[in-house]
Amino acid sequence: MISDTSHVQVYLAPGITDMRKSIDGLAVIVSEVLELNPLSESLFVFCNRGRDKLKILHWHNNGFWLYYRRLEKGRFNWPQSKVADQAITITRRQLNWLLDGLPIHQKKAHPQIQYRSVA
């Protein structure tokens, strides 16, 4: 399901999140702290203090999806936010890098190109 979301925005919640929070608790963080709409089709990504667990909250059609990833070894390259309560907006490509253990800024990656027509 997560691979079918190429058209949606991806937001990282800054800082650390208590991973005991489930759908309702994370939705409250999205609406009250980040001041975003948890019922949009955006992906909201949260990370724990140890940076080895991620949760992704996603509204789809008539309910929430809650994705959970726990690393057995290593840590996620979780970026720091300059503003404590402002979400970091990233692309799906950057989310894939993050899930693969890479920084969200890849200086050697090929730039993404979008064309409107083929000549």
C-alpha positions as CSV (number, residue, x, y, z in Angstrom):
1,M,0.0,0.0,0.0
2,I,2.8,2.5,0.8
3,S,4.2,2.1,-2.7
4,D,0.9,3.5,-4.2
5,T,1.4,6.9,-2.5
6,S,3.7,8.7,-5.0
7,H,1.3,11.7,-5.3
8,V,1.0,12.5,-1.6
9,Q,3.1,14.8,0.6
10,V,5.4,13.3,3.2
11,Y,6.0,15.1,6.5
12,L,8.5,14.2,9.2
13,A,7.5,15.0,12.8
14,P,10.5,16.8,14.3
15,G,12.3,15.4,17.3
16,I,11.4,12.2,19.1
17,T,8.0,10.6,19.4
18,D,6.8,8.2,22.1
19,M,6.3,4.9,20.2
20,R,3.6,3.8,22.6
21,K,1.3,6.3,20.8
22,S,-1.1,4.6,18.4
23,I,-3.3,6.1,15.7
24,D,-5.3,8.5,17.8
25,G,-2.2,9.8,19.7
26,L,-0.3,10.4,16.5
27,A,-3.3,12.0,14.8
28,V,-3.4,14.5,17.8
29,I,0.3,15.3,17.3
30,V,-0.4,15.9,13.6
31,S,-3.4,18.2,14.2
32,E,-2.4,20.1,17.4
33,V,1.4,20.2,17.3
34,L,2.2,20.2,13.5
35,E,-1.1,22.0,12.7
36,L,-1.7,19.7,9.7
37,N,-4.7,17.7,8.7
38,P,-4.3,14.0,9.7
39,L,-7.2,13.2,7.4
40,S,-5.4,14.3,4.3
41,E,-3.7,11.6,2.3
42,S,-0.3,12.7,3.4
43,L,2.2,10.4,5.1
44,F,3.2,11.5,8.6
45,V,6.5,9.9,9.8
46,F,7.5,9.7,13.5
47,C,10.8,8.4,15.0
48,N,11.7,7.2,18.5
49,R,14.5,8.4,20.8
50,G,16.8,5.6,19.8
51,R,16.2,6.2,16.1
52,D,15.6,2.5,15.5
53,K,11.8,2.7,15.2
54,L,9.6,4.6,12.8
55,K,5.8,4.9,12.5
56,I,4.0,6.3,9.5
57,L,0.4,7.5,9.8
58,H,-1.6,7.6,6.6
59,W,-5.3,8.2,6.0
60,H,-6.7,6.3,3.0
61,N,-10.3,6.4,1.8
62,N,-12.2,5.5,5.0
63,G,-9.6,4.7,7.6
64,F,-6.0,5.1,8.9
65,W,-3.0,2.9,8.0
66,L,-0.3,2.7,10.7
67,Y,3.0,1.4,9.4
68,Y,5.7,0.4,11.9
69,R,9.3,-0.4,11.2
70,R,11.9,-1.6,13.7
71,L,15.5,-2.0,12.9
72,E,17.4,-4.9,14.4
73,K,20.7,-3.2,13.8
74,G,21.6,0.3,13.0
75,R,19.7,3.6,13.2
76,F,17.7,5.8,11.0
77,N,19.3,9.0,9.7
78,W,16.7,11.2,11.3
79,P,17.1,14.9,10.3
80,Q,17.0,17.7,12.9
81,S,14.4,20.4,12.5
82,K,15.2,24.0,13.0
83,V,11.8,24.7,14.5
84,A,10.6,22.3,17.3
85,D,7.0,22.1,16.2
86,Q,7.3,22.4,12.4
87,A,7.1,19.3,10.2
88,I,9.9,18.7,7.7
89,T,8.5,18.2,4.2
90,I,10.4,15.6,2.1
91,T,9.7,13.7,-1.1
92,R,8.8,10.1,-1.5
93,R,12.3,9.5,-2.9
94,Q,13.8,11.0,0.3
95,L,11.5,8.8,2.4
96,N,12.8,5.8,0.6
97,W,16.4,6.9,1.3
98,L,15.5,7.4,5.0
99,L,13.9,3.9,5.2
100,D,17.1,2.5,3.6
101,G,19.2,4.1,6.3
102,L,20.6,7.0,4.2
103,P,20.4,10.7,4.8
104,I,17.6,12.5,3.1
105,H,20.0,14.7,1.3
106,Q,22.0,12.7,-1.3
107,K,24.6,14.9,-3.0
108,K,25.6,12.3,-5.5
109,A,22.1,11.2,-6.5
110,H,20.8,11.8,-10.0
111,P,18.4,14.8,-9.9
112,Q,14.8,14.0,-10.5
113,I,13.5,15.2,-13.9
114,Q,9.9,15.6,-14.8
115,Y,8.8,16.0,-18.4
116,R,5.4,17.2,-19.7
117,S,5.8,15.6,-23.1
118,V,8.1,13.5,-25.2
119,A,9.7,15.2,-28.2
